[in-house]
Amino acid sequence: MDEREQVIDREIFDELREVMGEDLATLVTAFVNDGEKRIQTLRQAHASRDFDTFRDTAHSFKGSSSNLGAADLADLCARLQDTPVSEPQVPDMLKALEQEFVRACRDLERLVSAG
């Protein structure tokens, strides 16, 4: 994989692998499943202008992304967390978040399968 395509911080991921061992695959699966739900929750919160749910979901997504070494995804979550849900740029930010999430998931799955 080209270095530019690497999305996950390898040092963080390797530390997690050391601590979690075989359970790391379960953690990655949970992150993927939870991330899909969080993106849906963010979209719903945006549509209903529910700032508290929007902010809280972005905050929790930021933490889990950071813990797995997905720094760009965590940064996007932080920006969303601090953006009022009614701002016109939110749909574009959500689209960027979803694209970065897909990239992070691909890289995580690649790293897990590489053992």
Summary of the structure (lengths in Angstrom):
residues: 115
radius of gyration: 14.4
end to end distance: 15.1
largest distance: 43.2
contacts: 329
relative contact order: 0.18
helix: 83%
strand: 0%
